Amino acid sequence: MVTDNPEIKTPALLQAKNLSRNDPLSGHILLHPANCTVEPGDRIALSGASGSGKSIFVRTLALLDKPDAGELILHGKPVQRADACRYRAQIAYIRQSPVLLQTSVEGNLTFPFGLTVNRDKKYDRQKIERFLHAIDRPSAFLAKDSDTLSGGEKQLVCLLRVLQLDPCLLLLDEPTSALDESTAQLVEKLIEHWMYVNDRRTATLWISHDEQQKARVGNRVWQMKSGRLTTDEIAEGQE
C-alpha cells in the first residue's frame, strides 16, 4: 500500500554543482566552481561589482555558454548535452538589449511557435491579451510595427515572447538598466504577474545594480565577487 510520506521532498527547480568556466585562450578562470539551488517561488537578486562574473555565471547557467566542468540538474534530472535545446526552453535568458524581428508585435510573438522545440505548443492570443491587460496595454498594441516601439516597449515584447512559452526560470541580465523608472516597473509588474498566474511554481534570478529594484524583485540575495558565487543570504526584511 502506498502512503503519503511527508519526508519526501519535491526536487528543486534547478541545481548547479561545481559549474565552472575558463577563458579558452588564456586559461584564466572566469567562473570558479559554483554551487546553487533554485526552488519554485524564488526571486533571487544577484549582486556584485561590474566585471565580477555575474553575466558569465548567468549565461553559463542558461547553457548559452558551455561550462568547462560541473553539472546541471533540472527538476531532479541531470541535464545531458542532447537536452540543451529543451533545457533552454525551460531556463529562459533575457538580456539588456532587446532584439525583435522587423514585423508587427504579434508577428514577433507568433514566431517562436515555428521552431522545432515548440512544435507541441500553440500561440494563444487570449493569453497574450491577459498579459497586456496586466500592464495596461490594449489589444491594439499587437498590431504595432516593431520599428515604432520605444526601447521599453521592445523589452516588454521580448518578455512576452518568452513568458507565453511557460519557462520555469527567468534569468534576467539587467533587462531594465537602459529604461526609465516607470517602464522598468512595468517590466517588474509583468514578471510578477507571470509568477502569480503560475502559482509561484516558477522562479527568477535577476542581475541589477539598482538597490531599490533588488529590494523589490528579490527575496534571496546572491553575491558574485571575482568569479566566485556566494548564495543563500536572506534579503533584509524578507525573513
N, C-alpha and C positions, 0 to 999 in steps of 0.2 A: 504494500500500500504506500502510495506517495503522499507525503505530508509537506506542508509549507515549513521551510526552515528559515527562521529569522537571521541565522548566521550566514546564509548565502547572500553575498553582496553582488549587486549588478556591476558588470565590468565598467571601468572608466571609459569615458568617451574616447580619449586618446592618451596614450603614454609614449614618451620618448625615453629610451635607455641608451646612455653613453653616445648620444648623437654628436658627431664632430665633423669639422671641415678644415681642410688645409688649402693654402694657396698652391695651385698646381705648378706654378713657375718657381716660386721661392721656397715652397715647403713650409712657409710661415703658418702658424696655427691661427685660423680665423675664428673657429668655434671650438673651445675646449669641451671635452665630453659633458654633454648636458643631459640631465635627467629631470623630467617633469611629468605631471599628471593633470589632465583637464577633465573635470567632471561636468555632467549636464547642469546647466544653470550658472556655470562660472562666468564671471565677467572680469577678465584679467587685464590689468593695466601694466604694460611693460615699460619700465623706466630705464634711463641710462643716458649718458652724455652722447653727443654726436660722435660717430666713429667707434662706439663701444661694441658693436656687433649685433645690434637689435635686428636690423633688416636681414643680415646674414642668417641669424637664427630663424627668423620667421619664414624666409624663403626656403630654408632647408627643411623646416617643419612642414611646409606646403609641398615639398618634393619638386619645387621649381628648380632648385639646385641640388645636385646629387650629394648626399653625405659620403664622407670617406669611411666612416665607421658608425656603428650603432644600429638601433632597431626601433621601428615604429609599430605600435600596437593599437589598432582601431577596433573599438568595441570588443576587446578581449582577443582579437585575432591578429597575429603578426602580418604585417604588410609585405608582400612579395613584390619583386621587381615587375612582374607581369600585371600586378594590380594597380600600377601607378596612375593610369587614366581614371579608373573608378575611384581611387583614393582622392585624387584632386577634385573630383566632382562632389565629394563629401567635405573636404577641407579646403574651403574657398579663400583665395587670396585677393584682397582689394588694395590696390596701390594708390599712391598720392595723385598721380596724373591719370585721369580717366581717358580711355580710348574707345571711340564709337565708330560704327560704320556710317558712311555718308548716305543715310536714308532716314526715314521717319523714326520717331521714338519707338513706335510699335514694331517697325522693321528690325530694330536692334533687339527688341525683346523676343521676337519670334526666331531670330537667327540660331540660338543655341539648340533648338529642337531639331535642326537638320544635322546635328553632329551624331556620330555613331554612339557615343557614350550616353546620349539622352534619347535613344530610339524608343525607349519604353515610356517616355513622358510626352505630354501634350500641352501646348500653350493654352492657358486658362485666362481669358481676358477678364472675367469677373474677379478672379483672384488679384490680378493687377489693379483693377479698379478699387478693390478694398484697400490695397496698399496706398494707392493715390489718395483715397479718402482720408487715411490716417495722417497724411501730411498736407491736407487741404489743397490738393490738386484736382482739377476737373478731368473728366474722361477725355476732353478735347486735347489735353496735353499729349496724348498718344499720337496725334496727327502732326505734331510739330516736327519740323526738319531738324536733325541733329546739329546742323551747321548754325542754327539760330539760337541754340541753347547757351545759357551762361555756364561758367565753369562749375558752379554749384549744381545746376540742373543736370549737367553731364554726369557728375558724380552720383547724383540720385538715380539716373538711368542705369549706370553701371551697377549700382547696388541692386536695383530692381531686377536686372538681368540675372544676377546671381541668386538673390533671395527666392525668386519664383521656382528655382530648381531644388529647393529644400536641402541645402547643405546642413551638416550638423555643427560645423565650427567655422566661424568667420575669423580670418587673420587679417587685421586692418593695419596697414603700414602707413600711418599718418594720413589718412584719407581726407582730413579736413584742414590740413595745415595751410592750404592756399585759399581757403574760403573765409568769408566774413562770419562773424559770430552767429548771426541769425540763421544762415544757411548751414553752418556746422551743426547747430542744434536740430535742424530738420533732419540731417543725416542721422544724428543720435536718436531722434524720435522714430525714424523709420526702422532702425535696427532694434530698438526697444519693442516696437510693435511686432516685429518678426519673432522676437523671443517670446512675447506674450502669447501669440497665436499658436506657437509650438509648445506651449505649456512648460516652458523652461527646460525642454529636453535638449536645447541647443546651447552653444557657448560662444563667447567672443574673446579674442586676445587682441588688445588694442595698443599700438605704439603711439604715444603722444608726448609732446613736450609741454603741453598746457596743463598746469597743475589743477586748475578748476575743472577742466574736462576729465582728467584722470579720476578726480573725486566723483564726478557724475557717472562715468561709464564703468568704473571698476569696483568690484567687491573683494578682489585679491590683488596684491601688488607683487610683481616680479621685477628683479633688477638685473641689468646686464652691465658688466664692467670688464673691459679688456678681453672680450670674448668669453667671459665666464658668467654663467647664469646662476642666479640665486632665486629660489622660489619659496612660496608658502608664507610670505609675510602677509599679515592681516591688515587690510586697509583701515585707516583710522576712522572710527565711527561705524564700522561695518561688522563688528563682533556680534 
